[in-house]
Amino acid sequence: LAGMAIIQNSTFYGNSSGLYGGGISNDDTLTVQNSTLSGNSAYIYGGGIYNRATL
């Protein structure tokens, strides 16, 4: 994602990335509400969430 993101009532399960953010990768403000991140993986950083700004 690029830009402000709001994620609500979501499930991120069993995702993977060869670099960053297996579940979510974001470069700006990220808000996650009432959501589940489980079983995600990334080769470098952020198995569940990789965020380069405000979380």
C-alpha positions in Angstrom: 0.0 0.0 0.0 1.1 3.5 -0.6 -0.7 6.3 1.2 -2.8 6.3 4.3 -4.6 3.0 4.9 -7.3 1.9 7.3 -8.0 -1.8 7.6 -11.1 -2.9 9.5 -12.7 -6.3 10.3 -10.2 -8.2 8.2 -8.2 -11.4 8.4 -4.7 -11.9 6.9 -3.8 -15.6 7.2 -1.1 -17.7 5.7 0.4 -15.0 3.4 4.1 -14.8 2.5 6.5 -12.3 0.9 9.9 -12.7 -0.6 10.9 -9.3 0.8 8.8 -7.3 3.3 5.4 -7.5 4.9 3.9 -11.0 4.4 0.5 -9.8 5.6 0.6 -6.0 5.0 3.3 -3.8 3.6 2.7 0.0 3.8 4.7 3.2 3.3 2.4 5.7 5.1 0.1 5.9 8.1 -1.6 2.6 8.8 -4.6 1.9 11.1 -5.6 -1.7 11.8 -8.8 -2.2 13.8 -10.6 -5.4 14.8 -8.5 -7.5 12.5 -6.5 -10.8 12.8 -3.0 -11.4 11.4 -1.8 -14.9 11.8 0.6 -17.3 10.1 2.1 -14.7 7.8 5.8 -14.6 6.9 8.4 -12.5 5.2 11.9 -13.3 4.1 13.4 -10.0 5.4 11.1 -8.0 7.8 7.5 -7.9 8.9 5.9 -11.3 8.7 2.6 -9.8 9.8 3.0 -6.0 9.2 5.9 -4.0 7.7 5.2 -0.3 8.0 7.6 2.5 7.3 5.6 5.3 8.9 3.0 5.7 11.7 1.2 2.5 12.8 
